[in-house]
Amino acid sequence: MISFTKWNKISFLSFCFTSLFFSAVHIQSCATAPDPQEFNLLEVEDFSPRKADPEQLSGSFNNFITSVYQAPSDQKQALVDSFVQWADSTTGIPYLEDSTAYFLYINGSFPQVAVAGDFSGWDPTNQNFNHLNGTNLYYAGYQFENDARQDYKLVVNGNWILDPLNPNTCSGGYGPNSELSMAGYIQPPEIESYTIPHGSLSTHSFSDTTQGRTRSVKVYMPPGYATGTQSYRSIYFHDGSEQLNLAFAENVLDYMIFEGLIPPIIAVFVDPINRNDEYSYDFNFMEMFVNELVPWIDGQYRTMPEPEYRAVAGVSLGGLTSLLFTIQHPEVFGNCGAFSPAIWFGDLIEQYEESPVLAAKIYMDAGTYEPSIYNSSATLKTILYDDAWNLRWRVWHEGHSWGSWRAHLDEALTYFWPMVTSSIDE
């Protein structure tokens, strides 16, 4: 870090905290986000973040850019170094100012720099950074909702990298991504590990006769299971290993049980063998699951066999499959968690539209940064609401990401099995 001269210090404080003598056109603010329950099918088109024009900046960042332009050549880099240090110590990087997130990148080799993430459909085209002349700083500003959370990577000369200035990452199916969370986003406490009673996990190789396949099945037993005699509710997760490794489902269950948010439950984590086939209307897979795997679990563990005490859950194609299982076998699954369900293909929406209303509870959500998922889910949401199904519908300013799904498992579990208390709700 280049040390401040007296002039640098005064200029730095000036552009951070006061108005300079020039004017700037303000970036138009995003519309106030409506209540999550009230999104319609068209509004999702309005949530793509608007990239800030370098000549239309406002606030401290604008003051910083103009200060660098006006500074003598031998002092420009010192201002950049100072601002980056200051931004990192205030909001972190990306630097947040009102509804805008400023992505920053330092490189003195004059590369091509772009950003790709949930908000761009992971397409870096036309997402190039601006270079601040006379310095090694590249930057781009985007507007987001106050509670938005995004996965992203930088693309430098065609190479996809984590943001070197941002220590916050989120693991996905293809490795870690950098994470942007706006000021109003609340990090989920339930995904962390605490010094509290923990459940235990057993691993099985389950072989079926329907398909003649062997797959990995892991079973979570709540604290106290081994020494007790009671029976438990159960939930079956598609993409079982990812639910454990990327969504931290063990931590979530431990936390929610310890905090008294849900009763103790058994969780079954089932891995697919051929995911794209099994999770795409594969009725042989469904019959194996219902007629062999569920009875086997019921025989091995102390589960409650009634459908209201059994749930199935999954993300994306796993969410589609969970909804399919529920409507095809309501006698088995009385609760369904469909996170960003990929119901934009096939006839699942028509199946629910033509079905009599079932007693099942359905939790379904979608992100405004996954338009095809959002629009199809919102279509099904309208059908379920109109027909008075038991539905909890949630919308998040996020994308198709384990970072989103891991933070919302609690929403489904507390809907399925809320703790019964004698107190009056506030």
Phi, psi and omega per residue, in radians:
M1 nan 2.260 3.089
I2 -1.307 2.322 -3.103
S3 -1.254 2.663 3.133
F4 -1.299 2.401 2.782
T5 -1.509 2.958 3.107
K6 -1.016 -0.728 3.140
W7 -1.090 -0.745 -3.138
N8 -1.080 -0.744 -3.106
K9 -1.092 -0.791 -3.124
I10 -1.136 -0.757 -3.138
S11 -1.129 -0.699 -3.135
F12 -1.066 -0.838 3.111
L13 -1.111 -0.598 -3.107
S14 -1.141 -0.854 -3.085
F15 -1.294 -0.344 3.109
C16 -1.382 -0.646 -2.889
F17 -2.180 -0.054 3.139
T18 -2.310 2.909 3.078
S19 -1.554 2.385 3.074
L20 -1.591 -3.089 -3.008
F21 -1.428 -0.120 -3.125
F22 -1.700 2.898 3.111
S23 -1.964 2.798 3.105
A24 -2.499 2.578 3.084
V25 -1.406 2.212 -3.084
H26 -1.308 2.481 3.006
I27 -1.156 2.371 3.089
Q28 -1.150 2.353 -3.126
S29 -1.304 2.608 3.018
C30 -1.130 2.590 3.030
A31 -1.074 2.569 3.101
T32 -1.041 2.256 -3.089
A33 -1.169 2.322 3.109
P34 -1.265 2.966 3.065
D35 -0.985 2.442 -3.099
P36 -0.965 -0.439 -3.108
Q37 -1.383 -0.212 -2.896
E38 -1.903 0.194 3.113
F39 -1.143 2.462 2.984
N40 -1.882 -3.134 -2.998
L41 -1.201 -0.425 -3.047
L42 -1.632 -0.436 -3.018
E43 -1.101 -0.457 -3.134
V44 -1.025 -0.468 3.136
E45 -1.159 -0.347 -3.089
D46 -1.532 -0.071 -3.002
F47 -1.690 0.044 3.051
S48 -1.152 2.286 -3.075
P49 -1.179 2.501 3.129
R50 -1.618 2.232 3.117
K51 -1.299 2.376 -3.096
A52 -1.407 2.244 3.039
D53 -1.202 2.348 -3.120
P54 -1.037 -0.361 3.115
E55 -1.646 0.089 -3.123
Q56 -2.213 0.911 -3.136
L57 -1.765 2.755 3.129
S58 -2.485 2.891 3.028
G59 1.299 -2.751 -3.053
S60 -1.029 -0.675 -3.108
F61 -1.143 -0.719 3.087
N62 -1.080 -0.757 3.115
N63 -1.037 -0.708 3.114
F64 -1.084 -0.870 -3.107
I65 -1.039 -0.790 -3.113
T66 -1.177 -0.649 3.096
S67 -1.057 -0.695 3.127
V68 -1.174 -0.736 3.119
Y69 -1.041 -0.660 -3.053
Q70 -1.489 -0.271 -3.059
A71 -1.298 2.682 3.013
P72 -1.031 2.662 -3.038
S73 -0.995 -0.644 -3.072
D74 -1.382 0.013 3.133
Q75 -2.053 -0.068 -3.098
K76 -1.084 -0.832 -3.068
Q77 -1.143 -0.601 3.110
A78 -1.093 -0.680 3.095
L79 -1.133 -0.709 3.094
V80 -1.078 -0.854 -3.134
D81 -1.034 -0.713 -3.122
S82 -1.161 -0.757 -3.119
F83 -1.143 -0.747 -3.140
V84 -1.059 -0.736 3.108
Q85 -1.121 -0.764 3.133
W86 -1.120 -0.791 -3.139
A87 -1.066 -0.718 -3.133
D88 -1.125 -0.572 -3.105
S89 -1.483 -0.192 -3.127
T90 -1.792 -1.308 -3.125
T91 -1.734 -0.200 -2.943
G92 1.458 3.036 3.135
I93 -2.068 2.255 0.118
P94 -0.986 2.505 -3.140
Y95 -1.385 2.259 -3.072
L96 -1.823 2.299 3.074
E97 -2.509 1.941 -3.053
D98 0.986 -2.137 -3.096
S99 -1.669 0.168 -3.058
T100 -1.942 2.382 3.011
A101 -1.901 2.194 3.133
Y102 -1.806 1.982 3.053
F103 -1.427 2.298 -3.089
L104 -2.151 2.491 3.113
Y105 -2.521 2.353 -3.111
I106 -1.905 2.129 3.102
N107 -2.857 2.185 -3.107
G108 -1.631 0.143 -3.073
S109 -1.725 0.142 3.107
F110 1.005 0.962 3.124
P111 -1.453 3.028 2.906
Q112 -1.548 2.164 -3.071
V113 -2.168 2.318 3.076
A114 -2.472 3.008 3.094
V115 -2.244 2.526 3.086
A116 -2.422 2.455 -3.124
G117 -3.008 -2.893 3.134
D118 -0.937 -0.678 -3.027
F119 -1.312 -0.262 3.113
S120 -1.981 0.218 -3.040
G121 1.127 0.427 -3.110
W122 1.031 0.562 3.081
D123 -1.972 2.009 -3.121
P124 -1.378 -0.075 -3.127
T125 -1.032 2.301 3.132
N126 1.110 0.374 3.095
Q127 -2.006 0.595 -3.070
N128 -1.257 2.573 3.077
F129 -1.430 2.759 2.992
N130 -1.585 2.510 3.073
H131 -1.753 2.260 3.098
L132 -1.495 1.868 -3.022
N133 -0.968 2.436 3.117
G134 1.457 0.078 -3.134
T135 -2.414 3.107 3.084
N136 -1.778 0.348 -3.066
L137 -1.681 2.331 2.964
Y138 -2.065 2.518 -3.065
Y139 -2.668 2.743 3.006
A140 -2.697 2.437 3.128
G141 -1.972 2.428 3.100
Y142 -2.340 2.539 3.097
Q143 -1.653 2.406 3.107
F144 -2.399 2.872 3.007
E145 -1.177 2.728 -3.039
N146 -1.088 -0.488 -3.102
D147 -1.866 0.327 -3.098
A148 -1.273 2.628 3.025
R149 -2.417 2.308 -3.013
Q150 -2.362 2.513 2.896
D151 -1.626 2.523 3.105
Y152 -2.772 2.906 2.962
K153 -2.424 2.717 2.970
L154 -1.567 2.581 3.107
V155 -2.101 1.872 -3.040
V156 -1.982 1.965 -3.070
N157 0.900 0.689 3.101
G158 1.496 -0.123 3.140
N159 -1.670 2.256 -3.120
W160 -1.540 2.147 -3.075
I161 -2.363 2.773 2.947
L162 -1.210 2.664 3.119
D163 -1.200 1.980 -3.077
P164 -1.115 -0.398 -3.103
L165 -1.612 -0.050 -3.074
N166 -2.091 1.941 -3.128
P167 -1.352 -0.162 -3.051
N168 -1.494 2.132 -3.139
T169 -2.250 2.843 3.093
C170 -2.435 2.212 -3.108
S171 -1.316 2.451 3.075
G172 -2.283 -3.054 -3.105
G173 -1.141 -0.343 -3.137
Y174 -2.008 0.440 3.134
G175 1.831 -3.060 -3.066
P176 -1.338 2.602 2.983
N177 -2.123 2.763 2.962
S178 -1.277 2.632 -3.070
E179 -2.103 2.233 2.977
L180 -1.848 2.216 3.006
S181 -2.242 2.196 -3.137
M182 -1.273 2.981 -2.960
A183 -1.053 -0.546 -3.083
G184 -1.556 -0.020 3.127
Y185 -1.372 2.341 3.140
I186 -1.845 2.063 3.120
Q187 -1.129 2.417 -3.071
P188 -1.301 2.024 -3.136
P189 -1.204 -0.411 -3.012
E190 -1.272 -0.228 -3.122
I191 -1.469 -0.179 -3.119
E192 -1.452 2.814 3.079
S193 -1.704 2.319 -3.099
Y194 -2.170 2.894 3.051
T195 -1.453 1.369 -3.128
I196 -2.417 2.942 3.067
P197 -1.026 2.345 -3.118
H198 -1.971 2.563 3.004
G199 -1.318 3.103 3.123
S200 -2.069 2.712 -3.080
L201 -2.182 2.207 3.065
S202 -1.994 2.567 -3.087
T203 -2.021 2.365 -3.119
H204 -2.288 2.653 2.900
S205 -1.827 1.902 -3.063
F206 -1.733 2.150 3.109
S207 -1.908 2.276 -3.128
D208 -1.869 2.842 3.089
T209 -1.743 -0.352 -3.128
T210 -1.138 -0.801 -3.101
Q211 -1.973 -0.194 -3.114
G212 1.173 0.668 -3.097
R213 -2.115 2.691 3.068
T214 -2.057 2.277 -3.093
R215 -2.384 2.799 3.116
S216 -1.409 2.311 3.071
V217 -2.299 2.190 3.087
K218 -1.976 2.458 -3.083
V219 -2.159 2.164 3.059
Y220 -1.605 2.215 3.051
M221 -1.957 2.302 -3.052
P222 -1.200 2.832 3.077
P223 -0.946 2.377 3.133
G224 1.548 -0.052 -3.096
Y225 -1.056 -0.804 -3.003
A226 -1.128 -0.497 -3.076
T227 -1.779 0.005 -3.090
G228 -1.848 -3.093 3.133
T229 -2.262 -0.085 -3.048
Q230 -1.275 2.816 3.057
S231 -1.728 2.760 -2.981
Y232 -2.283 2.692 2.922
R233 -1.155 2.784 -3.112
S234 -2.443 2.595 3.070
I235 -2.324 2.370 -3.126
Y236 -1.869 2.206 -3.129
F237 -1.886 2.202 2.891
H238 -1.297 2.790 -3.051
D239 0.923 0.923 -2.966
G240 -0.991 -0.824 -3.093
S241 -1.133 -0.676 3.103
E242 -1.164 -0.631 3.091
Q243 -1.062 -0.631 3.127
L244 -1.368 -0.787 -2.992
N245 -1.497 -0.553 -3.067
L246 -1.868 -0.500 -3.139
A247 -1.807 -0.067 3.080
F248 0.941 0.774 -3.041
A249 -1.075 -0.589 3.083
E250 -1.044 -0.808 3.129
N251 -1.067 -0.734 -3.133
V252 -1.070 -0.799 -3.124
L253 -1.143 -0.801 3.102
D254 -0.971 -0.836 -3.075
Y255 -1.118 -0.839 -3.051
M256 -1.200 -0.615 3.086
I257 -1.204 -0.775 -3.123
F258 -1.108 -0.683 -3.122
E259 -1.386 -0.032 3.132
G260 1.256 0.435 3.132
L261 -1.445 -0.502 3.081
I262 -2.442 2.760 3.022
P263 -1.244 2.812 3.056
P264 -1.005 2.407 3.140
I265 -2.387 2.812 2.992
I266 -1.723 2.389 3.114
A267 -2.128 2.339 -3.108
V268 -2.006 2.101 -3.073
F269 -1.884 1.969 -2.986
V270 -1.948 2.190 3.090
D271 -1.561 2.437 3.005
P272 -1.338 2.803 3.007
I273 -1.743 -0.832 3.011
N274 -2.201 1.579 -2.955
R275 -1.011 -0.860 -3.051
N276 -1.082 -0.600 3.103
D277 -1.370 -0.879 -3.022
E278 -1.155 -0.526 -3.102
Y279 -1.691 0.270 -3.131
S280 -2.179 1.203 3.076
Y281 1.068 0.683 3.089
D282 -1.534 1.725 -3.059
F283 -1.260 -0.467 3.053
N284 -1.150 -0.728 3.082
F285 -1.088 -0.747 -3.133
M286 -1.112 -0.754 -3.126
E287 -1.177 -0.654 3.051
M288 -1.053 -0.794 -3.113
F289 -1.050 -0.847 -3.039
V290 -1.302 -0.742 -2.992
N291 -1.610 -0.301 -3.122
E292 -2.110 -0.916 -3.050
L293 -1.182 -0.847 -3.119
V294 -1.071 -0.839 3.089
P295 -1.070 -0.591 3.116
W296 -1.139 -0.779 3.089
I297 -1.077 -0.763 3.137
D298 -1.079 -0.542 3.129
G299 -1.384 -0.454 -3.088
Q300 -1.601 -0.469 -3.024
Y301 -2.260 2.773 -3.100
R302 -1.471 1.450 -3.134
T303 -1.870 2.686 2.998
M304 -1.456 2.165 -2.996
P305 -1.434 -0.224 -3.084
E306 -1.229 2.520 -3.061
P307 -1.062 -0.544 -3.138
E308 -1.172 -0.233 3.121
Y309 -1.852 0.192 -3.131
R310 -2.251 2.393 -3.120
A311 -2.273 2.763 3.011
V312 -2.304 2.460 -3.052
A313 -2.565 2.651 3.094
G314 -2.955 2.923 -3.131
V315 -1.997 2.533 3.069
S316 1.004 -2.064 3.068
L317 -1.070 -0.562 3.061
G318 -1.158 -0.537 3.039
G319 -1.205 -0.717 3.026
L320 -0.992 -0.832 -3.096
T321 -1.132 -0.646 3.115
S322 -1.126 -0.726 3.081
L323 -1.142 -0.654 3.101
L324 -1.134 -0.815 3.109
F325 -0.989 -0.718 -3.045
T326 -1.190 -0.745 -3.108
I327 -1.365 -0.482 3.123
Q328 -1.444 -0.504 -3.089
H329 -2.384 1.152 3.110
P330 -1.185 -0.282 3.092
E331 -1.319 -0.212 3.134
V332 -1.862 -0.842 -3.066
F333 -1.984 1.987 3.117
G334 -1.746 0.052 3.128
N335 -2.516 2.458 -3.068
C336 -2.402 2.239 3.035
G337 -1.937 1.946 -3.095
A338 -2.046 1.742 -3.098
F339 -1.678 2.041 -3.089
S340 0.829 0.942 -3.022
P341 -1.195 2.397 -3.111
A342 -1.498 1.153 -3.066
I343 -1.719 0.319 3.130
W344 -1.362 -0.135 3.042
F345 -2.217 2.790 -3.101
G346 1.453 -2.971 -3.006
D347 -1.963 0.405 -3.061
L348 -1.085 -0.728 3.136
I349 -1.055 -0.732 3.122
E350 -1.141 -0.636 3.104
Q351 -1.057 -0.756 3.131
Y352 -1.247 -0.613 3.135
E353 -1.135 -0.602 -3.096
E354 -1.593 -0.156 -3.062
S355 -1.431 2.559 2.891
P356 -1.119 2.700 -3.119
V357 -1.169 2.249 -3.137
L358 -1.724 2.869 -3.135
A359 -1.376 -0.134 -3.041
A360 -1.077 2.565 2.953
K361 -1.603 2.308 -3.135
I362 -2.121 2.151 2.940
Y363 -1.782 2.231 3.129
M364 -2.454 2.418 3.086
D365 -2.451 2.991 3.108
A366 -2.808 2.768 3.102
G367 -1.841 2.570 3.124
T368 -1.266 -0.197 3.111
Y369 -1.779 0.411 2.992
E370 -2.389 1.324 -2.909
P371 -1.006 -0.777 -3.111
S372 -1.130 -0.683 3.086
I373 -1.138 -0.818 -3.110
Y374 -1.063 -0.872 -3.041
N375 -1.109 -0.741 3.138
S376 -1.213 -0.683 3.116
S377 -1.144 -0.688 3.122
A378 -1.151 -0.573 3.057
T379 -1.096 -0.832 3.111
L380 -1.136 -0.670 3.100
K381 -0.977 -0.775 -3.127
T382 -1.086 -0.715 3.116
I383 -1.106 -0.807 -3.095
L384 -1.166 -0.713 3.089
Y385 -1.121 -0.790 -3.106
D386 -1.083 -0.613 -3.117
D387 -1.605 0.067 3.057
A388 1.128 0.740 2.961
W389 -1.270 2.853 3.037
N390 -1.429 1.742 -2.999
L391 -2.318 2.344 2.871
R392 -1.962 2.028 -3.064
W393 -1.972 2.246 -3.132
R394 -2.290 2.510 3.084
V395 -2.170 2.377 -3.115
W396 -2.194 2.586 3.049
H397 -1.493 1.165 -3.088
E398 -2.484 -3.138 -3.129
G399 -1.973 -2.823 -3.084
H400 -1.504 1.454 -2.869
S401 -2.569 2.517 3.009
W402 -1.104 -0.436 3.064
G403 -1.087 -0.571 3.058
S404 -1.358 -0.863 -3.008
W405 -1.125 -0.665 -3.098
R406 -1.144 -0.475 -3.072
A407 -1.473 -0.101 -3.017
H408 -2.152 0.112 3.049
L409 -1.039 -0.609 3.137
D410 -1.065 -0.582 3.123
E411 -1.076 -0.710 -3.138
A412 -1.245 -0.808 -3.059
L413 -1.124 -0.707 3.137
T414 -1.258 -0.372 3.037
Y415 -1.327 -0.750 -3.132
F416 -1.144 -0.894 -2.972
W417 -2.381 1.248 3.084
P418 -1.173 2.566 3.085
M419 -1.181 2.352 3.122
V420 -1.552 2.174 3.106
T421 -2.201 2.889 -3.129
S422 -1.623 -0.084 -3.102
S423 -1.446 2.780 3.095
I424 -1.504 2.296 3.128
D425 -1.081 2.429 3.100
E426 -1.320 nan nan
